[in-house]
């Protein structure tokens, strides 16, 4: 697909802002839509147009009408798993009602493609089949995971009802510059912030739980690929879904040691009880994504170094 106009919801956020930058580099006209609840206008380059608005707002239709977009890239979401448990209706309001608002607009104004950001952790749940293939059973155990799975089914239904072309990207644990160290999902940025502040690192359980850590600019590159990749029409549910990770497991203990080594500081590590509902192991099989021509370009060590350097600059 030739570069045109793209709307990135959640575009001022951690991942969304990197995606906006990647679209700019590839010649796209980029508009970010963000309510700035967790995003920051300062994350965006000057060439990105920012509209401050919630994805559930009725005025989103006017944004589509006036914007002339070719693509919508939907990153805006309620992403806190624990918040989804305590406030499931709010999670559904943002993640499902917000999605349906965008789908209706995309259908009305004839967008060429809808790129939806799903979850490679919450969607699959606990499984012994590692790395997890995209065809693995879907066993979400949180309202957040359920909302992501339901969203993929909504897209599939409207794809069949109205020829809406869509693709889902199922992210592993994304990390990198601009990640909020106050959230529950950003263990890399949380560790970096605590090291900077001279605080103890908190590790839940024995620390041997593993995650698939993928650098944010590699994730942005996957979005660019998904924008123009040839998709299999009318196939199975998972045919238009792509895992985005490294396929490698890293334990939290290993991550903590690596961060301490990069920082070059003495840091105490404390153990806390394991958190209920946390999967023990997770990493994604990205064979189909790699077959499209994508591969992560950053090693964990290089990505952690860049993230640490960014946090140091921010603190200064």
TIMI-20950 format. One line per field, with one value per residue (C-alpha): x, y, z; residue in one letter; chain; residue number from 1. Coordinates in pm, 1 decimal, m for minus. Example, Ala and Ser with C-alpha at 12.3 -4.5 7.8 and 13.67 -1.06 7.14 Angstrom:
<atoms>
east <- c(1230.0,1367.0)
north <- c(m450.0,m106.0)
up <- c(780.0,714.0)
res <- c(a,s)
chain <- c(A,A)
n <- c(1,2)
</atoms>
This chain:
<atoms>
east <- c(0.0,134.1,171.0,m148.2,m327.2,m326.9,m508.5,m324.9,m547.1,m350.9,m85.7,60.5,124.6,438.2,395.5,163.5,412.0,681.4,430.6,351.5,722.0,758.5,469.1,629.6,958.4,772.0,604.9,260.5,47.8,m7.2,m281.7,m280.6,m603.2,m546.7,m733.6,m394.1,m501.9,m166.2,m21.4,182.3,174.4,550.9,597.5,498.6,707.9,588.9,480.0,213.9,m127.3,m274.2,m646.9,m728.6,m1031.3,m1155.0,m1220.2,m1571.7,m1662.1,m1934.4,m1717.1,m1481.3,m1712.6,m1635.0,m1262.8,m1305.4,m1527.9,m1281.3,m962.1,m987.8,m791.8,m683.0,m586.3,m677.9,m420.0,m595.4,m361.3,m589.1,m697.8,m742.2,m432.9,m412.2,m501.3,m562.1,m779.2,m982.9,m1053.4,m1157.1,m1343.9,m1458.7,m1731.8,m1483.7,m1249.0,m1531.6,m1640.4,m1298.3,m1186.5,m1512.7,m1733.9,m1432.8,m1352.4,m1711.5,m1716.6,m1407.6,m1536.4,m1858.7,m1656.3,m1414.4,m1705.1,m1894.0,m1595.7,m1451.1,m1106.6,m869.9,m753.0,m808.4,m503.2,m598.2,m355.8,m426.2,m236.1,m5.4,m10.2,m362.0,m525.5,m369.5,m349.2,m138.6,m13.9,261.6,293.5,592.1,664.7,292.9,170.9,m100.2,m335.9,m304.7,m630.5,m745.6,m790.0,m800.2,m835.1,m889.9,m1154.1,m873.7,m786.0,m1152.8,m1200.4,m908.9,m1045.0,m1396.0,m1252.5,m1088.9,m1423.1,m1603.9,m1354.3,m1395.3,m1774.5,m1770.7,m1505.1,m1750.7,m2053.9,m1906.1,m1568.2,m1381.2,m1017.0,m836.8,m525.6,m454.0,m110.4,m68.0,210.8,447.8,596.8,692.2,958.9,1167.2,1194.1,882.9,733.1,553.6,739.3,422.0,217.3,183.5,297.1,629.5,869.0,1172.4,1086.0,981.0,1319.2,1502.3,1314.3,1373.5,1745.0,1764.7,1589.6,1812.9,1520.2,1495.1,1384.1,1072.8,1054.3,731.5,754.4,1085.8,1162.7,1188.5,871.6,961.9,843.8,910.6,1056.5,1040.9,1181.7,930.2,1087.8,1078.4,707.8,664.7,829.9,576.2,297.8,440.5,458.1,100.7,m17.6,72.0,108.4,m98.3,m361.9,m541.6,m907.4,m1191.8,m966.8,m954.4,m977.6,m599.8,m501.9,m502.1,m344.8,30.1,234.4,493.2,772.8,1117.3,1027.4,1281.3,1208.6,1380.6,1328.2,1258.7,1571.3,1778.8,1616.5,1691.1,2056.3,2090.3,1942.6,2173.5,2475.5,2382.2,2324.1,2653.3,2501.8,2457.9,2091.7,1908.1,1648.4,1353.3,1106.7,733.0,460.5,366.7,73.2,m239.5,m325.9,22.0,117.9,444.3,582.2,505.1,677.1,540.4,600.9,628.2,689.1,407.7,518.0,876.3,747.5,616.7,972.5,979.0,1233.6,1334.2,1646.0,1737.0,1889.8,1762.5,2091.9,2091.3,1728.2,1779.5,2083.7,1885.5,1597.0,1828.7,2005.4,1667.8,1554.7,1880.5,1831.4,1472.6,1573.9,1832.8)
north <- c(0.0,341.4,592.3,782.7,909.2,708.3,764.5,615.2,592.7,606.5,771.4,982.8,677.4,471.4,233.2,450.2,738.1,507.0,377.2,736.1,801.8,488.7,594.3,937.5,780.3,578.3,885.3,871.4,1167.0,1089.2,1193.2,1077.0,1053.3,1032.0,1139.1,1195.7,987.9,810.5,947.8,1267.1,1524.4,1562.6,1204.5,1307.7,1466.6,1806.7,1659.1,1445.2,1607.9,1545.0,1533.1,1512.5,1286.0,960.2,674.8,641.1,1000.9,1053.1,1325.4,1053.3,1027.4,1389.3,1312.2,1033.0,1243.1,1529.9,1326.6,1126.8,842.4,531.4,331.7,326.5,182.3,115.0,127.4,310.2,76.3,11.9,m206.9,m264.1,m627.7,m569.3,m265.6,m481.1,m719.0,m443.7,m238.1,m480.6,m252.2,30.1,m211.5,m320.9,38.7,146.9,m170.8,m287.9,20.9,220.8,m42.4,m54.1,322.9,303.0,6.6,192.9,490.8,276.4,105.2,428.2,606.5,309.7,274.2,36.8,m147.1,m163.5,m258.0,m381.4,m422.1,m736.5,m920.0,m1219.0,m1274.1,m1208.1,m1363.3,m1709.9,m1745.7,m2013.9,m2282.8,m2541.5,m2499.8,m2263.4,m2062.3,m2001.4,m2034.8,m1802.4,m2099.2,m2193.9,m2216.5,m1881.3,m1901.5,m1545.7,m1530.2,m1153.9,m913.4,m740.8,m1061.9,m1132.5,m784.6,m840.4,m1176.0,m1034.6,m747.4,m987.9,m1166.0,m837.1,m753.3,m1095.5,m1059.0,m715.6,m830.9,m1092.1,m863.8,m564.4,m661.7,m461.0,m559.8,m596.2,m741.7,m813.8,m780.7,m982.6,m820.1,m986.7,m773.6,m448.2,m228.8,73.4,452.5,643.2,349.3,462.1,330.4,372.5,112.5,m252.8,m392.8,m218.3,m418.9,m289.8,75.3,2.0,m158.3,129.9,391.0,215.0,179.4,549.3,637.7,406.4,186.5,m188.3,m397.5,m600.1,m945.6,m1141.0,m1511.7,m1685.9,m1466.4,m1762.8,m1669.7,m1584.6,m1329.4,m1247.5,m895.3,m717.7,m370.6,m99.5,6.4,m355.1,m351.0,m29.0,m197.7,m480.8,m222.7,m81.2,m429.6,m507.6,m192.8,m321.0,m699.0,m916.7,m1086.2,m1416.2,m1333.4,m1551.9,m1790.5,m1911.5,m1688.1,m1675.0,m1620.5,m1241.0,m1235.4,m1208.0,m1260.5,m989.0,m1100.2,m1257.0,m1617.9,m1612.2,m1648.9,m1423.7,m1475.0,m1179.9,m1270.2,m1251.1,m921.6,m771.4,m881.4,m737.1,m402.4,m379.4,m460.2,m195.2,64.9,m16.8,32.8,m177.2,m256.7,m465.8,m718.7,m809.4,m1093.6,m1050.0,m1318.2,m1429.4,m1239.4,m1450.9,m1495.6,m1419.2,m1679.7,m1854.3,m1855.5,m1673.0,m1630.9,m1612.9,m1809.8,m1543.8,m1772.0,m1622.6,m1266.8,m1350.2,m1504.9,m1159.3,m1026.9,m902.0,m988.8,m811.5,m605.9,m534.7,m781.0,m765.3,m618.5,m345.7,m259.7,m244.3,m20.0,221.3,221.2,289.2,573.5,730.0,708.0,867.4,1156.5,1201.4,1207.2,1475.3)
up <- c(0.0,m94.9,189.2,257.7,567.3,889.6,1219.3,1518.6,1824.8,2147.5,1933.1,2213.7,2429.6,2478.1,2185.3,1978.0,1958.4,1820.3,1566.2,1463.4,1412.9,1200.0,976.2,931.4,827.3,563.5,416.6,575.9,680.2,1050.0,1289.8,1651.8,1850.1,2225.8,2539.9,2709.8,3007.9,2997.3,2673.7,2645.5,2368.0,2416.6,2291.7,1939.9,1664.8,1541.8,1209.0,1378.3,1413.2,1761.8,1834.5,2204.6,2221.2,2370.5,2125.8,2271.4,2188.1,1927.0,1772.5,1647.1,1347.4,1259.1,1284.0,1029.2,806.1,792.4,801.3,480.6,636.3,449.3,759.1,1126.4,1365.9,1696.9,1998.0,2242.2,2521.3,2889.2,2937.7,3315.2,3386.7,3757.0,3680.9,3443.7,3731.9,3972.4,3708.8,3438.0,3304.2,3253.7,3075.0,2844.7,2787.2,2663.1,2489.1,2333.3,2303.0,2183.0,1922.2,1793.9,1761.3,1540.6,1339.6,1255.6,1135.5,936.7,760.6,690.9,542.3,354.2,511.4,337.7,650.3,1026.2,1233.1,1578.8,1868.1,2064.3,2338.7,2309.3,2684.3,2810.9,2504.4,2527.1,2905.2,3070.2,2832.5,2820.2,2443.4,2421.6,2220.9,2174.0,1813.9,1693.3,1657.5,2025.8,2225.6,2360.8,2739.5,2877.4,3256.2,3294.4,3164.1,2973.5,2789.7,2726.4,2577.8,2339.4,2225.4,2186.6,1981.9,1739.0,1696.9,1637.7,1364.7,1209.5,1209.2,1049.2,806.4,684.9,697.2,520.1,371.9,638.2,593.2,923.7,1083.6,1451.5,1610.8,1930.3,2128.1,2370.0,2654.8,2485.8,2645.2,2552.5,2578.6,2694.3,2883.4,3199.0,3506.9,3713.0,3524.3,3614.2,3279.4,3228.8,3444.1,3250.6,3308.4,3667.6,3738.6,3568.0,3767.3,4097.9,4022.4,3937.9,4262.7,4468.0,4563.7,4611.1,4315.1,4395.3,4240.2,4277.9,4354.8,4288.6,3986.9,3754.0,3566.7,3208.1,2954.8,2591.1,2589.6,2252.9,2184.9,2096.8,1765.7,1647.8,1732.6,1534.6,1236.5,1259.6,1236.2,915.9,769.6,876.3,701.6,355.6,396.3,167.7,383.0,339.0,286.8,409.1,599.2,955.9,1263.3,1317.5,953.7,990.0,1338.8,1390.4,1705.8,1768.3,2000.3,1998.8,2071.8,2357.8,2728.0,2981.7,3353.3,3580.6,3775.9,3457.8,3366.5,3707.2,3687.7,3337.1,3439.5,3743.0,3525.1,3267.1,3538.9,3709.8,4053.3,4363.4,4405.3,4662.3,4541.6,4764.6,4716.5,4733.7,4720.1,4371.1,4226.2,4169.3,3803.1,3671.4,3408.1,3490.4,3137.3,2816.7,2481.5,2129.7,1813.7,1543.7,1244.5,1036.3,1115.4,1018.3,696.5,602.6,626.4,985.7,1255.1,1577.7,1515.3,1878.9,2122.2,2479.5,2600.2,2334.5,2400.2,2776.3,2729.6,2511.9,2758.4,3052.9,2870.7,2790.1,3152.9,3270.1,3027.3,3137.6,3503.2,3429.1)
res <- c(x,x,x,x,x,x,x,x,x,x,x,x,x,x,x,x,x,x,x,x,x,x,x,x,x,x,x,x,x,x,x,x,x,x,x,x,x,x,x,x,x,x,x,x,x,x,x,x,x,x,x,x,x,x,x,x,x,x,x,x,x,x,x,x,x,x,x,x,x,x,x,x,x,x,x,x,x,x,x,x,x,x,x,x,x,x,x,x,x,x,x,x,x,x,x,x,x,x,x,x,x,x,x,x,x,x,x,x,x,x,x,x,x,x,x,x,x,x,x,x,x,x,x,x,x,x,x,x,x,x,x,x,x,x,x,x,x,x,x,x,x,x,x,x,x,x,x,x,x,x,x,x,x,x,x,x,x,x,x,x,x,x,x,x,x,x,x,x,x,x,x,x,x,x,x,x,x,x,x,x,x,x,x,x,x,x,x,x,x,x,x,x,x,x,x,x,x,x,x,x,x,x,x,x,x,x,x,x,x,x,x,x,x,x,x,x,x,x,x,x,x,x,x,x,x,x,x,x,x,x,x,x,x,x,x,x,x,x,x,x,x,x,x,x,x,x,x,x,x,x,x,x,x,x,x,x,x,x,x,x,x,x,x,x,x,x,x,x,x,x,x,x,x,x,x,x,x,x,x,x,x,x,x,x,x,x,x,x,x,x,x,x,x,x,x,x,x,x,x,x,x,x,x,x,x,x,x,x,x,x,x,x,x,x,x,x)
chain <- c(A,A,A,A,A,A,A,A,A,A,A,A,A,A,A,A,A,A,A,A,A,A,A,A,A,A,A,A,A,A,A,A,A,A,A,A,A,A,A,A,A,A,A,A,A,A,A,A,A,A,A,A,A,A,A,A,A,A,A,A,A,A,A,A,A,A,A,A,A,A,A,A,A,A,A,A,A,A,A,A,A,A,A,A,A,A,A,A,A,A,A,A,A,A,A,A,A,A,A,A,A,A,A,A,A,A,A,A,A,A,A,A,A,A,A,A,A,A,A,A,A,A,A,A,A,A,A,A,A,A,A,A,A,A,A,A,A,A,A,A,A,A,A,A,A,A,A,A,A,A,A,A,A,A,A,A,A,A,A,A,A,A,A,A,A,A,A,A,A,A,A,A,A,A,A,A,A,A,A,A,A,A,A,A,A,A,A,A,A,A,A,A,A,A,A,A,A,A,A,A,A,A,A,A,A,A,A,A,A,A,A,A,A,A,A,A,A,A,A,A,A,A,A,A,A,A,A,A,A,A,A,A,A,A,A,A,A,A,A,A,A,A,A,A,A,A,A,A,A,A,A,A,A,A,A,A,A,A,A,A,A,A,A,A,A,A,A,A,A,A,A,A,A,A,A,A,A,A,A,A,A,A,A,A,A,A,A,A,A,A,A,A,A,A,A,A,A,A,A,A,A,A,A,A,A,A,A,A,A,A,A,A,A,A,A,A)
n <- c(1,2,3,4,5,6,7,8,9,10,11,12,13,14,15,16,17,18,19,20,21,22,23,24,25,26,27,28,29,30,31,32,33,34,35,36,37,38,39,40,41,42,43,44,45,46,47,48,49,50,51,52,53,54,55,56,57,58,59,60,61,62,63,64,65,66,67,68,69,70,71,72,73,74,75,76,77,78,79,80,81,82,83,84,85,86,87,88,89,90,91,92,93,94,95,96,97,98,99,100,101,102,103,104,105,106,107,108,109,110,111,112,113,114,115,116,117,118,119,120,121,122,123,124,125,126,127,128,129,130,131,132,133,134,135,136,137,138,139,140,141,142,143,144,145,146,147,148,149,150,151,152,153,154,155,156,157,158,159,160,161,162,163,164,165,166,167,168,169,170,171,172,173,174,175,176,177,178,179,180,181,182,183,184,185,186,187,188,189,190,191,192,193,194,195,196,197,198,199,200,201,202,203,204,205,206,207,208,209,210,211,212,213,214,215,216,217,218,219,220,221,222,223,224,225,226,227,228,229,230,231,232,233,234,235,236,237,238,239,240,241,242,243,244,245,246,247,248,249,250,251,252,253,254,255,256,257,258,259,260,261,262,263,264,265,266,267,268,269,270,271,272,273,274,275,276,277,278,279,280,281,282,283,284,285,286,287,288,289,290,291,292,293,294,295,296,297,298,299,300,301,302,303,304,305,306,307,308,309,310,311,312,313,314,315,316)
</atoms>
